[in-house]
Amino acid sequence: YNRTESMDASSREWLGSGNPDTLISDISIPVGHGGVSAGWRAELSAAATHVKKGDPHQAGYAVHSFSLSYKPVSVKGFEASVTLDNAFNKLAMNGKGVPLSGRTVSLYTRYQW
């Protein structure tokens, strides 16, 4: 959970650089006994209510991502995963008005020795 508020001390005006309230939930559940797990991540952000005068309003959003990860027991230190970020291709802006990435598929491999 993140909450940031900024106000100009002299003018008592809200600054546009603060981020809205944001909650991130990340869940990973093992699937069977073969080192496979399924994951879900949700990033929930409230609308930016305290914005500088003249700046555009930033609506709240909910972005969901899903993943499958494989960590074989026989190969210590190896991990492979595939992730579907922004699964529902939600068009959203962060607290600074920058668009979030659309639907993205990523493949990761890692070996640690």
JOJODA-V634315 format. One line per field, one symbol per residue. phi: phi as a letter, one per 20 degrees, with the letter a starting at -180 (. if undefined). psi: psi as a letter, one per 40 degrees, with the letter a starting at -180 (. if undefined). burial: 1 if it has 9 or more other ideal C-beta (glycine too) atoms within 8 Angstrom, else 0. A space follows every 10 residues. Layout:
phi = ???
psi = ???
burial = ???
This chain:
phi = .ccccccffe emdfeeefef gccddccccf dmdenecdcc ccddcfffed dfgneffdff bcddccbccc cfffdfnebc bccdelgelf ebdffeneff ffgcdcdccb cdc
psi = hhhhhhhhdd efihieeiii hhhhhhhhhi haeeehiiih hhhhhiihdg iiheiihhii ihhiiiihih ghdegheihi ihhgifdefh hiiaeeehii iahhhihiih hh.
burial = 0000001000 0001100111 0111000100 0000011111 1111110100 1000000100 1111111111 0000000111 1111111001 0111100001 0011000100 000
